[in-house]
């Protein structure tokens, strides 16, 4: 099969980690007889420099035509002026909105060989942590009405959390489907003791639960969830939650796995098209030094194979190769610990590639 991939390398370490990932995809293509075609596109800071805007029209159009989008990272100090009207991160919102990507899947997996990277105690981690956070991405307070106001001479500001049943149902469905492919346990997180929008969220999740009798569902308030994630993370399998709660909890979930350089993500919509990117940023402090960890982007490509192309065996081949390389003690600087072998971006990419071929 032929698959068209729109590639946005972006800024900072983006191009470095994307290069290794494309090598891996080519290797998977050769081994399993697929052809991946790439179209390299500008977005983020580099697009501001060349075109004056973070998301040029032709980039969005090409992404719409592609089967999937692979993104490195965007942003950096050069474009970081908080007063600037044009910012690299606007490219991400434009891509999510323009491609209708309303769901963000973030697996937070603590690999056994990286146990020491987690800030949690051994007794809490046990044999590992494996959580998948399903975050609503295009609704809620980040997209609701907002503004400034002045009441009785006092200046104020407001943001609005708003969800409708359809928005909750479509993200809920993805969460239940994800749970069905995993350990069939779903925790829906809200603030239904206070927020009306959370009460609607809970009602829709309960309705959906009837369609998935095999999935064990529980509801949890967000403040409790923030605690439970560090107290007993092993109780979670799949978490589904709103845009803002998901933003915060998915960062917390990724922190307990130890390294930001290891965590992939997928943004999905109604169809098969998705955007795949590491959760880390452009790491300007280490850009150009050849020491960035490309594994989060490589694992994002594995998610692309699984979710956009239905190539489960190929996705597993990448994930298995990554685990083998870690088990053999190879580490980039961000995950390095005593007794292991320090390697750079290209070397670890090559090691994963060799494992896939072996
Ligand atoms: P960051 O994720 O870029 O870096 C945080 C720390 O983690 C840094 O010390 C960095 O060196 C390290 N790090 C990150 N990824 C790594 C990797 N693959 N290998 C080794 N070390 C890694 O976050 P930040 O410093 O807050 O942001 C830097 C820039 O990236 C900002 O302009 C920010 O807006 C942008 N950003 C972009 C995205 C995105 O494109 N999706 C996400 C977050 C931040």
Boltz pocket constraint, residues with backbone or C-beta under 6 A from the ligand:
constraints:
  - pocket:
      binder: B
      contacts: [[A, 13], [A, 17], [A, 72], [A, 73], [A, 74], [A, 75], [A, 76], [A, 77], [A, 80], [A, 89], [A, 92], [A, 260], [A, 261], [A, 277], [A, 278], [A, 279], [A, 280], [A, 281], [A, 282], [A, 283], [A, 284], [A, 285], [A, 286], [A, 291], [A, 292], [A, 293], [A, 294], [A, 296], [A, 334]]
      max_distance: 6.0
